[in-house]
Amino acid sequence: MENMSAVALGRLTSYEQWKPWLSQIKVIALEADIWQQINPELLVEPERPLPPLKPMPSEIRQDAQSTSDLTNQEVARLRDLRGIYQQERSEYESQSKARRMIIGIIVATIDPKYKSYLLGQLTPYQQLRTLSELFQASDRTHIQMLRRKWRSLFEFRVTHDTAEKWLLDVHQQYIEGNAAGVPEIQHQESVIFDILHCLKHIAPGFCDIWYHEVFNKSRKIEVPRLIRIFQGQREF
């Protein structure tokens, strides 16, 4: 199961893969009922479950040394307690095996360049928490890079010859930046205003119409749809 899970999971080689990778780890952990033991979003590592103790005759009656010291009724009680113990023991062993499996999957699927970060991290929670902190920092760096790329698009003077390529870049950066949570891309009307402003000198009629539709008539339109409409007009 460990090898099959690792193969299905794929390799974690960059921060873009962190969330999908962790989601698959979560699915495996939920199936094994250990997610709340390894969830890296928890600020403090949960205490690891302790192995259950096998009930002894002295728990039924303090002076009992063996089952021969118990009455039939007391033996029945001991048998019931040991039945519960067997269930708890089976669950404990299953979860212990699952935690070892998760460690094996983590080690098998992360890029070797990240393995040094896991030195001294002995539990799945510790390993996932370390990776989470690492990739959250990478995610912030990625967002800053996307913000710079987005701003640079609107510092570019669009011409009839470059408009088509520029629109493709805007569309691609919009999709990627929106998914990453880039602040400048979250407000549709601001993005539309910037796009129309950059295109106005090559397509004044189109831009005047959509300024009026969006900002005077409060018409709602998604950025990708506006780009497709503009491309269809072929004014450039």
C-alpha positions in Angstrom: 0.0 0.0 0.0 2.9 2.4 0.8 4.5 1.9 -2.6 1.2 2.2 -4.4 0.3 5.4 -2.5 3.7 6.9 -3.2 3.4 6.2 -6.9 -0.1 7.6 -7.1 1.0 10.7 -5.2 3.8 11.8 -7.5 6.8 13.8 -6.6 6.8 17.1 -4.7 9.4 19.2 -6.6 8.2 22.8 -6.2 5.9 25.0 -4.2 3.2 24.9 -6.9 2.7 21.2 -6.1 2.6 21.7 -2.3 -1.2 22.1 -1.9 -2.2 19.3 -4.3 0.5 17.0 -2.8 -0.7 17.8 0.8 -4.3 17.2 -0.3 -3.4 13.7 -1.3 -1.5 13.1 1.9 -4.7 14.2 3.7 -6.8 11.8 1.8 -4.5 8.9 2.8 -4.4 10.1 6.4 -8.2 10.5 6.6 -8.7 6.9 5.3 -6.3 5.7 8.1 -8.1 8.0 10.7 -4.8 9.8 11.6 -5.2 13.2 9.9 -5.8 15.0 13.2 -2.6 13.5 14.5 -0.5 14.9 11.6 -2.4 18.0 10.3 0.4 20.6 9.8 -2.1 23.5 10.3 -2.2 22.7 14.0 0.1 24.9 15.9 1.0 22.3 18.5 1.7 18.7 17.7 -1.0 16.4 19.2 0.1 13.9 21.7 0.8 10.5 20.2 -1.7 7.9 21.3 -0.3 5.5 23.9 -0.7 1.7 23.5 -3.7 0.4 25.5 -3.0 -1.7 28.6 -4.3 -5.2 28.7 -6.9 -5.6 31.5 -5.7 -7.9 34.3 -7.7 -9.8 37.0 -6.6 -7.2 39.6 -8.6 -4.6 37.8 -11.8 -6.6 38.4 -10.9 -7.4 42.0 -7.9 -5.9 43.7 -6.7 -9.1 45.4 -7.1 -11.3 42.3 -3.8 -12.7 40.9 -5.3 -14.8 38.1 -8.7 -15.6 36.5 -8.9 -18.6 38.9 -9.4 -16.0 41.7 -12.5 -14.5 40.0 -16.1 -15.6 40.1 -17.8 -16.5 36.8 -19.4 -13.1 36.7 -16.1 -11.4 37.2 -14.5 -13.5 34.5 -17.2 -12.4 32.2 -16.5 -8.8 33.0 -12.8 -9.3 32.4 -13.5 -11.0 29.1 -15.6 -8.0 28.0 -12.8 -5.6 29.0 -10.3 -7.6 27.1 -12.5 -7.6 24.0 -12.5 -3.8 24.2 -8.8 -3.9 24.7 -8.3 -6.0 21.6 -10.3 -3.5 19.5 -8.3 -0.6 20.9 -5.0 -2.5 20.4 -5.9 -3.2 16.8 -6.7 0.4 16.2 -3.5 1.6 17.9 -1.4 -0.8 15.7 -3.3 0.2 12.6 -2.7 3.9 13.3 1.0 3.3 14.2 1.5 1.5 10.9 -0.3 4.3 9.0 2.0 7.0 10.6 5.0 5.0 9.5 3.5 4.7 6.0 3.0 8.4 5.8 6.6 9.0 6.7 7.7 6.5 4.0 5.5 8.3 1.5 6.8 11.8 2.4 10.4 10.6 2.1 9.7 8.7 -1.2 7.9 11.6 -2.9 9.7 14.8 -2.0 12.5 16.1 -4.1 15.9 15.2 -2.6 16.7 19.0 -2.3 14.1 19.2 0.4 15.1 16.2 2.5 17.7 18.1 4.5 14.9 20.1 6.0 13.5 16.9 7.5 16.6 16.0 9.5 15.5 15.6 13.1 11.8 15.7 12.2 10.7 12.2 13.5 6.9 12.3 13.2 4.6 12.9 10.2 3.3 16.1 11.9 6.9 17.5 12.3 7.8 16.7 8.7 4.6 18.2 7.3 4.8 21.2 9.5 8.4 21.9 8.4 7.4 21.5 4.7 4.4 23.7 5.3 6.5 26.5 6.7 9.0 26.1 3.9 6.4 26.3 1.1 4.4 29.1 2.6 7.5 31.2 2.5 8.0 30.1 -1.1 4.4 31.0 -1.8 4.8 34.5 -0.6 7.9 34.9 -2.8 5.9 33.6 -5.7 3.1 36.1 -5.1 5.5 39.0 -5.1 7.0 37.8 -8.4 3.5 37.6 -9.9 2.7 41.1 -8.7 5.8 42.4 -10.4 4.9 40.6 -13.6 1.3 41.9 -13.5 2.4 45.5 -12.9 4.9 45.3 -15.8 2.2 44.4 -18.2 0.5 47.7 -17.7 3.7 49.7 -18.0 4.0 48.4 -21.6 2.7 50.6 -24.5 0.4 48.4 -26.5 0.4 48.8 -30.3 -1.7 47.2 -33.0 1.2 44.8 -33.7 1.7 43.8 -30.0 -1.9 43.8 -28.8 -2.7 40.1 -29.5 0.4 38.9 -27.6 -0.2 41.4 -24.8 -3.8 40.1 -24.3 -2.6 36.5 -24.2 0.0 37.5 -21.5 -2.7 39.5 -19.6 -5.1 36.5 -19.7 -2.4 34.0 -18.6 -1.2 36.3 -15.8 -4.7 37.0 -14.7 -5.6 33.3 -14.4 -2.4 32.5 -12.6 -2.4 35.5 -10.3 -6.1 35.1 -9.4 -5.5 31.5 -8.4 -2.5 32.6 -6.2 -4.4 35.4 -4.6 -2.5 38.4 -6.0 -4.1 41.4 -4.4 -4.1 43.6 -7.6 -6.1 40.9 -9.5 -8.8 40.4 -6.9 -10.9 43.5 -7.9 -12.5 42.9 -11.3 -13.4 46.5 -12.0 -9.8 47.7 -11.4 -8.4 45.1 -13.7 -10.9 46.0 -16.4 -10.2 49.7 -16.0 -6.4 49.0 -16.5 -7.0 46.8 -19.5 -9.3 49.4 -21.2 -6.9 52.2 -20.4 -4.0 50.3 -22.1 -6.1 49.5 -25.2 -7.9 52.9 -25.6 -5.4 54.4 -28.0 -5.7 51.5 -30.5 -9.4 50.7 -30.0 -11.2 53.8 -28.7 -14.7 52.8 -29.8 -14.5 49.4 -28.0 -13.1 50.9 -24.9 -15.6 53.8 -24.7 -18.5 51.3 -25.0 -17.1 49.1 -22.2 -16.2 52.0 -19.9 -19.9 53.0 -20.2 -21.1 49.4 -19.7 -19.0 48.6 -16.7 -18.6 51.9 -14.9 -21.8 53.7 -15.7 -24.3 50.9 -16.1 -22.6 48.6 -13.6 -22.6 45.7 -16.0 -20.8 42.6 -14.6 -18.3 40.9 -16.9 -15.5 38.5 -16.2 -12.0 39.7 -17.3 -11.4 36.6 -19.6 -14.8 37.2 -21.3 -14.0 40.8 -21.9 -10.6 39.8 -23.5 -12.4 37.3 -25.7 -14.9 39.9 -26.9 -12.1 42.3 -27.7 -10.2 39.7 -29.6 -13.3 38.9 -31.6 -13.7 42.6 -32.6 -10.4 42.5 -34.4 -10.1 46.3 -34.1 -6.4 46.0 -34.0 
